[in-house]
Amino acid sequence: LEMSRKLLQWGHLCPTAPDTLALHPGIKKDVFVLSESPNLLVIGNQKEFKTLEWNKTKIITLPNFSQSSTIGIFTTDDLKCDPMEFKIVL
C-alpha cells in the first residue's frame, strides 16, 4: 500500500519506465503521468487484500485470483470494497 500511495504522490504510475521496464515513452505525452488523482486505484497480483484512503483516492490491493480465489466487490456510491472468496464444495 505504501508504494501505491507513493505512485499517487509522485503522479506517475510507472516511474522507472523505460529504464527498468520494456516500455517506450509516448511520442507526444507520457501516458503514465497522472494529470489528476483518480477516485480509485486497484492493484492486482498482490500478497493480500488491503485498502487505504489517501488524498481522496481509495487504494485497493487484490491478491492473485488463481492462488486466493478472492475478488473485490465495490459499491459505486462510496467506493467501499469488500473481499469475496470463492470456494468449491464437492
Secondary structure, DSSP 8 states (H G I E B T S, - for coil): -HHHHHHHHHTBS-TTTTTSSS----SSS-TTB-SS--SEEEEEEESS-EEEEETTEEEEEEE-HHHH-EEEEE-TTT--EEEEE-----
